[in-house]
Amino acid sequence: ALVTAVVAAMVLAGCSTYEGATRSNEYTSAANPAAVYCVQQGGELDTVTENGERVTYCLLSENERVEQWEYYRKNHKEDAES
């Protein structure tokens, strides 16, 4: 019953439509790879609404902010030997 309640709460939280900016440096195993990579590299996630769409940036320093997927594609290299 507790597991069901936790899952239900997670589903409802995922459906929220909060329009403000949020920042997080935590992630779960179900997070997208770009977000995980950003945090693993010491970055911080910054999700904002731009032109009615949610965009997540990887904040690498006070002066460097890159869209998370752009940062991931540019810097993450798959281990070719695995």
N, C-alpha and C positions, 0 to 999 in steps of 0.2 A: 504494500500500500504506500509506503514511503517512497519507493522508487517511482511509482506511478505519479505521485504528487510532484516529485522533483522534475520528472519528464514533462508533465503538464505545465509546470511553471516555466520551464525552459522554452517550451513551444510558444506560450503566451508572450514571454519576454521577447522572443525572436520576431513576433508579429507587431511589436510596437512601432509607432511612426514618429519617434522623437525627431524634431527638426533642428535641434541645437547641435553645436559641435561637441564631440566627445574625444577624449584621449585615453589610450590604454597601452600598457606595455605588457599585458598579460594575454595569453592565448590558450586555447584548449587543443586537444589532439584533432579535433574536427575543423580547426581553423584553416583558412585558405593558405596555400604555400607561400604566397607573396607576403602576407602578414607575418607568418612565422619567420620567414627569412629576414625581414626587416628587423624584428625584435632580436633575433639571434645575432645580428650584426651590430647591436647596440642602439638601434633606432627606436623611435616611439611612434605609434600610430596616431594619426590625426584625421578623423572623419568629419567632413563638412558637406554642406549642401551647396552645390553650384549649379545655377540654371535649372533648379528643380530636381537635380540628380545627386545621389550620395557619391562622394569621391573620398577615397582614403589615401592619405599621403604618408610617406615614411619620413619622419623628421630625424635627420642625421646629425644636425647641429643647429644652432640658432640661425645660421645663414643658408642651410641646405635642406630643401624640402622637395622630394621627388614622389610622383604618383607611385603607389606601391608596386603595381604590376610592371611599370616601366623600369623601376629599380631592380626588380626580380629578374626580368628578361635580360637586362644589361649586365648584371653582375653575377647571377647564379649560374654556375656551370655544373651540369649533371656529371656524376662520376662515370666516366665512359667505360671503366673496367668492371662495373658491377653487373 
